[in-house]
Amino acid sequence: MTTPNPYITAAAPRPRMFTRPWQRWAWAVVPLISMFVLAFLPFLVAAIRGVVAWPITIAYMAASGTVAAFAVIQPDVNGWFAAGVWLLMLTAVVHVILLDKINGSK
């Protein structure tokens, strides 16, 4: 009799982030509306619900804080700041949309 490989066995199913289809898009708009400052908010809610690990939320909090601090500290806006804001916003929006499976299956 062979023992199951712990690396192949499936983990317990992850809880769902979105209970209704419209919620995925409503949460995805949060980083866009807030222009980077609240990009971490959907991930904070997801971490509290157990959908994502806390390090992901902490990374988004750090990125949002860094971009916000950079906006306050640096009086001259340059291309790197704009690129950083867009990168953070787009990454957050795509990541929020992908928190649950798109087709809604469990």
PyRosetta script that sets phi, psi and omega in degrees:
from pyrosetta import init, pose_from_sequence

init()
pose = pose_from_sequence("MTTPNPYITAAAPRPRMFTRPWQRWAWAVVPLISMFVLAFLPFLVAAIRGVVAWPITIAYMAASGTVAAFAVIQPDVNGWFAAGVWLLMLTAVVHVILLDKINGSK")
pose.set_psi(1, 130.3)
pose.set_omega(1, -179.2)
pose.set_phi(2, -93.0)
pose.set_psi(2, 148.5)
pose.set_omega(2, 177.2)
pose.set_phi(3, -89.5)
pose.set_psi(3, 145.3)
pose.set_omega(3, -179.5)
pose.set_phi(4, -67.1)
pose.set_psi(4, 144.4)
pose.set_omega(4, 178.8)
pose.set_phi(5, -79.6)
pose.set_psi(5, 122.0)
pose.set_omega(5, -177.4)
pose.set_phi(6, -66.5)
pose.set_psi(6, -17.1)
pose.set_omega(6, -179.7)
pose.set_phi(7, -85.1)
pose.set_psi(7, -14.8)
pose.set_omega(7, -177.8)
pose.set_phi(8, -101.7)
pose.set_psi(8, -27.3)
pose.set_omega(8, -176.6)
pose.set_phi(9, -64.2)
pose.set_psi(9, 144.6)
pose.set_omega(9, -177.7)
pose.set_phi(10, -76.4)
pose.set_psi(10, 141.2)
pose.set_omega(10, 176.5)
pose.set_phi(11, -78.0)
pose.set_psi(11, 167.4)
pose.set_omega(11, 177.4)
pose.set_phi(12, -61.2)
pose.set_psi(12, 144.8)
pose.set_omega(12, -179.5)
pose.set_phi(13, -62.0)
pose.set_psi(13, 142.1)
pose.set_omega(13, -179.1)
pose.set_phi(14, -78.2)
pose.set_psi(14, 142.8)
pose.set_omega(14, 176.4)
pose.set_phi(15, -65.0)
pose.set_psi(15, 157.7)
pose.set_omega(15, -178.8)
pose.set_phi(16, -83.9)
pose.set_psi(16, 145.9)
pose.set_omega(16, 176.4)
pose.set_phi(17, -88.9)
pose.set_psi(17, -39.4)
pose.set_omega(17, -173.8)
pose.set_phi(18, -113.6)
pose.set_psi(18, 128.1)
pose.set_omega(18, 177.3)
pose.set_phi(19, -95.4)
pose.set_psi(19, -19.9)
pose.set_omega(19, 178.2)
pose.set_phi(20, -128.1)
pose.set_psi(20, 148.4)
pose.set_omega(20, -178.7)
pose.set_phi(21, -59.6)
pose.set_psi(21, -36.2)
pose.set_omega(21, -177.3)
pose.set_phi(22, -67.7)
pose.set_psi(22, -24.0)
pose.set_omega(22, -178.0)
pose.set_phi(23, -64.5)
pose.set_psi(23, -33.6)
pose.set_omega(23, 178.2)
pose.set_phi(24, -57.7)
pose.set_psi(24, -45.5)
pose.set_omega(24, -177.1)
pose.set_phi(25, -76.3)
pose.set_psi(25, -34.3)
pose.set_omega(25, 177.9)
pose.set_phi(26, -63.9)
pose.set_psi(26, -43.0)
pose.set_omega(26, 178.1)
pose.set_phi(27, -70.7)
pose.set_psi(27, -32.3)
pose.set_omega(27, -179.7)
pose.set_phi(28, -68.5)
pose.set_psi(28, -24.6)
pose.set_omega(28, -179.4)
pose.set_phi(29, -77.5)
pose.set_psi(29, -22.1)
pose.set_omega(29, -176.5)
pose.set_phi(30, -54.6)
pose.set_psi(30, -49.8)
pose.set_omega(30, 178.8)
pose.set_phi(31, -63.7)
pose.set_psi(31, -33.0)
pose.set_omega(31, -179.9)
pose.set_phi(32, -70.8)
pose.set_psi(32, -43.4)
pose.set_omega(32, -178.9)
pose.set_phi(33, -66.7)
pose.set_psi(33, -41.3)
pose.set_omega(33, -175.7)
pose.set_phi(34, -79.6)
pose.set_psi(34, -7.8)
pose.set_omega(34, -178.9)
pose.set_phi(35, 54.1)
pose.set_psi(35, 49.8)
pose.set_omega(35, 169.5)
pose.set_phi(36, 94.8)
pose.set_psi(36, -24.9)
pose.set_omega(36, -173.2)
pose.set_phi(37, -68.5)
pose.set_psi(37, -37.0)
pose.set_omega(37, -180.0)
pose.set_phi(38, -104.3)
pose.set_psi(38, 24.1)
pose.set_omega(38, -179.8)
pose.set_phi(39, -61.4)
pose.set_psi(39, -26.5)
pose.set_omega(39, -178.6)
pose.set_phi(40, -79.7)
pose.set_psi(40, -18.6)
pose.set_omega(40, -171.8)
pose.set_phi(41, -57.2)
pose.set_psi(41, -48.0)
pose.set_omega(41, 178.2)
pose.set_phi(42, -60.7)
pose.set_psi(42, -32.4)
pose.set_omega(42, -179.0)
pose.set_phi(43, -78.1)
pose.set_psi(43, -27.6)
pose.set_omega(43, 173.3)
pose.set_phi(44, -65.8)
pose.set_psi(44, -45.4)
pose.set_omega(44, 177.2)
pose.set_phi(45, -63.6)
pose.set_psi(45, -42.2)
pose.set_omega(45, 179.6)
pose.set_phi(46, -64.6)
pose.set_psi(46, -37.3)
pose.set_omega(46, 178.5)
pose.set_phi(47, -68.6)
pose.set_psi(47, -39.9)
pose.set_omega(47, 177.6)
pose.set_phi(48, -63.7)
pose.set_psi(48, -37.5)
pose.set_omega(48, 178.5)
pose.set_phi(49, -78.3)
pose.set_psi(49, -9.1)
pose.set_omega(49, 179.6)
pose.set_phi(50, 84.5)
pose.set_psi(50, 17.1)
pose.set_omega(50, -178.5)
pose.set_phi(51, -81.3)
pose.set_psi(51, -39.9)
pose.set_omega(51, 178.0)
pose.set_phi(52, -124.1)
pose.set_psi(52, 162.0)
pose.set_omega(52, 178.3)
pose.set_phi(53, -77.5)
pose.set_psi(53, 153.6)
pose.set_omega(53, -179.3)
pose.set_phi(54, -61.3)
pose.set_psi(54, -33.8)
pose.set_omega(54, 178.1)
pose.set_phi(55, -58.9)
pose.set_psi(55, -31.8)
pose.set_omega(55, 177.0)
pose.set_phi(56, -66.0)
pose.set_psi(56, -44.1)
pose.set_omega(56, 178.4)
pose.set_phi(57, -63.2)
pose.set_psi(57, -42.7)
pose.set_omega(57, 179.5)
pose.set_phi(58, -63.6)
pose.set_psi(58, -38.2)
pose.set_omega(58, 178.2)
pose.set_phi(59, -64.2)
pose.set_psi(59, -42.1)
pose.set_omega(59, 177.5)
pose.set_phi(60, -67.5)
pose.set_psi(60, -37.4)
pose.set_omega(60, 176.6)
pose.set_phi(61, -63.3)
pose.set_psi(61, -43.4)
pose.set_omega(61, 179.5)
pose.set_phi(62, -64.7)
pose.set_psi(62, -42.5)
pose.set_omega(62, 179.7)
pose.set_phi(63, -65.0)
pose.set_psi(63, -43.6)
pose.set_omega(63, 178.3)
pose.set_phi(64, -63.3)
pose.set_psi(64, -43.7)
pose.set_omega(64, 178.9)
pose.set_phi(65, -64.9)
pose.set_psi(65, -39.9)
pose.set_omega(65, 179.3)
pose.set_phi(66, -64.8)
pose.set_psi(66, -45.8)
pose.set_omega(66, -179.7)
pose.set_phi(67, -65.9)
pose.set_psi(67, -40.5)
pose.set_omega(67, 178.9)
pose.set_phi(68, -65.2)
pose.set_psi(68, -43.2)
pose.set_omega(68, 178.3)
pose.set_phi(69, -64.2)
pose.set_psi(69, -40.1)
pose.set_omega(69, 178.7)
pose.set_phi(70, -62.6)
pose.set_psi(70, -38.0)
pose.set_omega(70, 179.4)
pose.set_phi(71, -67.0)
pose.set_psi(71, -34.7)
pose.set_omega(71, -179.2)
pose.set_phi(72, -79.5)
pose.set_psi(72, -42.0)
pose.set_omega(72, -174.2)
pose.set_phi(73, -74.6)
pose.set_psi(73, -40.8)
pose.set_omega(73, -174.0)
pose.set_phi(74, -89.2)
pose.set_psi(74, 111.9)
pose.set_omega(74, -179.0)
pose.set_phi(75, -72.6)
pose.set_psi(75, -31.1)
pose.set_omega(75, 179.7)
pose.set_phi(76, -98.0)
pose.set_psi(76, 116.2)
pose.set_omega(76, 178.9)
pose.set_phi(77, -78.6)
pose.set_psi(77, 130.6)
pose.set_omega(77, 177.6)
pose.set_phi(78, -120.8)
pose.set_psi(78, -177.9)
pose.set_omega(78, -176.9)
pose.set_phi(79, -64.8)
pose.set_psi(79, -30.8)
pose.set_omega(79, -179.4)
pose.set_phi(80, -67.6)
pose.set_psi(80, -36.8)
pose.set_omega(80, 178.3)
pose.set_phi(81, -64.4)
pose.set_psi(81, -47.7)
pose.set_omega(81, 179.4)
pose.set_phi(82, -61.3)
pose.set_psi(82, -41.1)
pose.set_omega(82, 178.6)
pose.set_phi(83, -64.6)
pose.set_psi(83, -39.7)
pose.set_omega(83, 178.6)
pose.set_phi(84, -64.8)
pose.set_psi(84, -41.2)
pose.set_omega(84, 178.9)
pose.set_phi(85, -64.1)
pose.set_psi(85, -48.2)
pose.set_omega(85, 179.7)
pose.set_phi(86, -63.3)
pose.set_psi(86, -41.3)
pose.set_omega(86, 179.2)
pose.set_phi(87, -62.6)
pose.set_psi(87, -45.1)
pose.set_omega(87, 178.9)
pose.set_phi(88, -63.8)
pose.set_psi(88, -45.6)
pose.set_omega(88, -178.8)
pose.set_phi(89, -63.1)
pose.set_psi(89, -48.4)
pose.set_omega(89, -177.6)
pose.set_phi(90, -66.2)
pose.set_psi(90, -39.9)
pose.set_omega(90, 177.8)
pose.set_phi(91, -63.4)
pose.set_psi(91, -44.0)
pose.set_omega(91, 179.8)
pose.set_phi(92, -63.9)
pose.set_psi(92, -43.9)
pose.set_omega(92, -179.4)
pose.set_phi(93, -62.3)
pose.set_psi(93, -48.0)
pose.set_omega(93, -179.7)
pose.set_phi(94, -64.0)
pose.set_psi(94, -41.4)
pose.set_omega(94, -179.7)
pose.set_phi(95, -65.0)
pose.set_psi(95, -39.3)
pose.set_omega(95, 177.5)
pose.set_phi(96, -63.8)
pose.set_psi(96, -44.4)
pose.set_omega(96, -179.5)
pose.set_phi(97, -61.9)
pose.set_psi(97, -32.6)
pose.set_omega(97, -177.6)
pose.set_phi(98, -91.3)
pose.set_psi(98, 6.8)
pose.set_omega(98, 179.9)
pose.set_phi(99, -60.1)
pose.set_psi(99, -39.6)
pose.set_omega(99, 174.6)
pose.set_phi(100, -115.4)
pose.set_psi(100, 162.4)
pose.set_omega(100, 177.1)
pose.set_phi(101, -63.1)
pose.set_psi(101, 139.7)
pose.set_omega(101, -176.8)
pose.set_phi(102, -63.2)
pose.set_psi(102, -38.8)
pose.set_omega(102, -175.4)
pose.set_phi(103, -75.7)
pose.set_psi(103, -5.2)
pose.set_omega(103, 176.0)
pose.set_phi(104, 81.2)
pose.set_psi(104, 1.7)
pose.set_omega(104, 179.0)
pose.set_phi(105, -75.0)
pose.set_psi(105, 154.1)
pose.set_omega(105, -178.1)
pose.set_phi(106, -91.4)
pose.dump_pdb("model.pdb")
